[in-house]
Amino acid sequence: MRYKYTNGCNPDFIALCRQLDDFPDELAGGRENRAQYISPITNGTAFMM
């Protein structure tokens, strides 16, 4: 593991953020299924498994 400071414009950082954003969709079987895993308590800001 390595730490890399960035201002958010680094292409590697952007790619990692996209992968992290897509991961909950993969777990839920697609974006259309993701809604059933969203917690109503957090107003949809947290993914629950």
N, C-alpha and C positions, 0 to 999 in steps of 0.2 A: 504494500500500500504506500502511496505517496501523496503528499499534500501539495496542492498547486493553487496559488492565489490567482484569482481572475476577476475581471470586471463584469463577467457575464457574456462577453462577446466571443470568448474562446470557443472554436468549433467543437472541441471535445466535450466541453461543459454543456453546450447546447444539445449535443447528441445524447449525453447521459440524462439530461433532464427529460428529453423526449421518451427515452426508454423507461424512466421512472414513472412518467405520466401514463404510458401504455400498459404497464404491468398490471394494475388493478383490472383493466379491461380484459386482459388475457385470463386472469383468475376467474372472472365472472362469466367467461364465455362470449365476450363481445360487449361493446359499449351499450348496446340496446338492453342487455341483461344487468348492467351495472347498477341501475337504479334500485333494484331489490336488495342490494347490499349496502346502500347508503343509510346511515343512521339518521333518523328524523330528529334526534336530540341535538345533533350538531348542525342542523340545517343543511345537510349534504356536504359538509366539509371534510368528513372522515370516511374512509373505506373500512367496512367491518367484515370480518370473515367468521 
